[in-house]
């Protein structure tokens, strides 16, 4: 069985390990002691060096810590390692990987378009973006994702990905978090559209502020979308009083 090292064992790292465990022997590391959670999932709790020294290494850490973790991993990586990220943005993490990692290492960007909340009932049929930067195994990776995990795979360049995510994710999360922080309540008179808005707000309510910042500040196209949305809100408000 092939080995995978997952560096970063927070909510998404644990979620990912659960779905990959049937196919790989998994070793995990996190700065926080999460050995109990690792044992509950049946994966190996290891030190950083051991985890980074696997044939396949997945970096599941916040973008704010990404470069530091990459540089720490370099001395322990196998010469022909396959390195993946799972960040919600793609231009910046792939730039950092290309800059920090040895030229012999394969670099593949991924963005699972689901998480512990949206995927709690299963991930069959869900979407994942694949941004291969330096690899000859793109087709093999796509087959595994599609045939073994039953995901819908979309190959994108980092730029294509971030441009689409500026409205698909950044704008959506911006609106949903605002609704969540307004503490809008459920109602027995709720319309279908209201229920959908509340569903979106609940989905992002469990996301960390760090993830929200990555989605908003790590995407170079997100600010333009946010500003356009805010300007439209102001315009609509002004039209109401004309």
C-alpha positions in Angstrom: 0.0 0.0 0.0 1.3 3.4 -0.9 2.2 5.8 1.9 1.0 9.4 2.3 2.2 12.0 4.7 -0.3 14.7 5.7 1.3 17.8 7.3 -1.5 19.6 9.0 -4.1 17.6 10.9 -6.8 20.1 11.6 -10.4 19.8 10.6 -9.7 19.3 6.9 -6.6 17.2 7.4 -8.7 14.8 9.5 -11.5 14.8 7.0 -9.1 14.1 4.2 -7.4 11.3 6.1 -10.7 9.6 6.7 -11.5 9.4 3.0 -8.0 8.4 1.9 -7.4 5.7 4.6 -8.9 2.9 2.5 -6.4 3.5 -0.2 -3.2 4.5 1.5 -1.1 4.0 4.7 -1.3 7.5 6.2 1.1 9.3 8.5 0.1 12.6 9.9 1.7 15.5 11.8 0.5 18.7 13.4 2.0 21.3 15.7 -0.8 20.5 18.1 -0.8 17.1 19.7 -3.6 15.3 17.9 -2.4 11.8 18.5 -5.8 10.7 20.0 -7.6 11.9 16.9 -5.1 10.1 14.7 -5.6 6.9 16.6 -9.3 7.2 16.3 -9.0 7.4 12.5 -6.5 4.5 12.4 -3.7 6.6 10.9 -0.1 6.9 12.1 0.8 9.9 14.3 4.4 10.8 13.4 7.0 13.5 13.8 7.5 16.1 11.1 10.5 14.4 9.5 8.8 11.1 9.1 5.7 12.6 7.7 7.6 14.7 5.2 9.6 11.7 4.1 6.8 9.9 2.3 6.5 9.4 -1.5 3.3 11.5 -1.4 3.1 14.5 0.8 0.0 16.7 1.3 0.4 20.1 2.8 -2.8 20.9 4.6 -1.7 24.0 6.5 -3.0 27.6 6.4 -1.6 29.9 3.7 -0.2 32.1 6.4 2.1 29.3 7.5 2.6 27.7 4.1 6.0 29.0 3.1 7.5 28.3 6.6 6.2 24.7 6.5 7.5 24.1 2.9 11.0 25.3 3.9 11.0 23.1 7.0 10.0 20.1 4.9 12.6 20.4 2.1 15.5 18.6 3.9 13.3 15.5 4.5 11.5 15.2 1.1 12.3 12.3 -1.1 14.0 13.3 -4.3 11.0 12.2 -6.4 8.3 13.1 -4.0 4.8 14.1 -5.1 3.7 17.2 -3.2 0.1 18.4 -3.1 -1.6 21.3 -1.5 -5.3 21.7 -0.6 -5.5 25.5 -0.3 -8.7 27.3 -1.3 -6.6 29.6 -3.5 -4.1 28.4 -6.1 -1.8 31.1 -7.5 0.0 31.9 -4.3 0.6 28.4 -2.8 1.8 27.0 -6.2 4.1 30.0 -6.5 5.5 29.2 -3.1 5.9 25.5 -3.8 7.7 26.2 -7.1 10.0 28.6 -5.3 10.8 26.4 -2.2 10.7 22.8 -3.4 13.5 21.0 -5.3 13.2 20.8 -9.1 13.0 17.0 -8.9 9.8 17.1 -6.8 6.4 16.9 -8.5 4.0 19.7 -7.6 0.2 19.3 -7.9 -2.3 21.9 -6.7 -5.8 20.7 -5.6 -8.8 22.4 -4.2 -11.5 20.1 -2.9 -14.7 22.2 -3.3 -16.2 20.7 -0.2 -15.2 20.2 3.4 -16.1 18.7 6.8 -19.4 20.5 6.8 -20.6 20.2 3.2 -19.2 16.7 3.0 -20.4 15.3 6.2 -23.0 13.1 4.5 -20.4 11.8 2.0 -18.4 13.2 -0.9 -19.8 11.2 -3.9 -20.2 13.4 -6.9 -18.6 16.5 -5.3 -16.2 18.7 -7.2 -12.4 19.1 -7.0 -10.2 21.4 -8.9 -6.8 20.1 -10.1 -4.0 22.4 -10.9 -1.0 20.3 -12.0 2.1 22.5 -12.0 5.0 20.0 -12.4 4.0 16.4 -13.0 3.6 13.7 -15.6 0.9 11.9 -13.6 -2.1 14.2 -14.2 -4.2 11.5 -15.9 -3.4 9.0 -13.2 -4.3 11.4 -10.5 -7.6 12.3 -12.2 -8.5 8.6 -12.6 -8.0 8.0 -8.9 -10.1 11.0 -7.9 -12.9 10.1 -10.3 -12.9 6.4 -10.1 -11.9 5.7 -6.5 -13.3 8.8 -4.7 -16.1 9.4 -7.2 -15.3 13.0 -7.5 -16.0 15.3 -10.4 -12.5 16.6 -11.5 -11.9 19.9 -13.2 -8.4 20.7 -14.4 -7.6 24.4 -14.3 -4.7 26.7 -14.4 -4.0 28.5 -11.1 -5.2 31.8 -12.7 -8.4 30.2 -14.1 -9.1 28.7 -10.7 -8.7 31.9 -8.7 -10.7 34.0 -11.1 -13.6 31.6 -10.9 -13.3 31.2 -7.1 -13.5 35.0 -6.7 -17.2 34.8 -7.2 -18.0 31.1 -6.6 -16.3 31.0 -3.2 -15.0 34.4 -2.0 -18.2 36.4 -2.8 -20.4 33.5 -1.5 -18.5 33.2 1.8 -18.4 37.0 2.2 -22.2 37.2 2.0 -22.8 34.0 4.1 -20.5 35.1 6.9 -22.2 38.5 7.0 -25.5 36.8 7.4 -24.1 34.5 10.1 -22.7 37.4 12.0 -26.0 39.2 11.8 -27.4 36.2 13.7 -30.4 35.9 11.3 -32.8 33.4 12.8 -34.8 30.6 11.4 -38.5 31.2 10.9 -41.6 29.0 10.5 -42.6 31.4 7.7 -39.3 30.9 5.9 -39.4 30.9 2.1 -37.3 28.5 0.0 -34.9 31.3 -0.9 -34.6 32.3 2.8 -33.9 28.7 3.8 -31.1 28.5 1.1 -29.5 31.6 2.5 -29.6 30.2 6.1 -28.1 27.0 4.8 -25.2 28.9 3.3 -24.7 30.9 6.5 -24.7 27.7 8.6 -22.1 26.1 6.3 -19.6 28.9 6.8 -20.3 29.4 10.5 -18.0 26.5 11.4 -15.1 27.7 9.2 -12.2 29.3 10.9 -11.5 33.0 10.5 -8.1 32.0 9.1 -9.8 30.1 6.3 -12.0 33.0 5.6 -9.0 35.3 5.3 -7.3 32.9 3.0 -10.3 32.8 0.7 -10.6 36.6 0.7 -7.0 37.9 1.0 -5.2 35.0 -0.7 -7.2 35.4 -3.9 -5.9 38.4 -6.0 -9.3 38.6 -7.7 -11.5 38.6 -4.6 -11.3 42.2 -3.6 -12.7 43.4 -6.9 -15.7 41.1 -6.5 -16.3 42.2 -2.9 -16.1 45.9 -3.8 -18.5 45.5 -6.8 -21.0 43.7 -4.5 -20.8 46.4 -1.8 -21.2 49.1 -4.4 -24.3 47.4 -5.7 -25.8 47.2 -2.2 -25.3 50.9 -1.8 -26.8 51.6 -5.2 -29.9 49.5 -4.4 -30.3 51.2 -1.1 -30.1 54.6 -2.7 -32.6 53.6 -5.4 -35.0 52.7 -2.6 -35.2 56.3 -1.3 -35.3 58.0 -4.7 
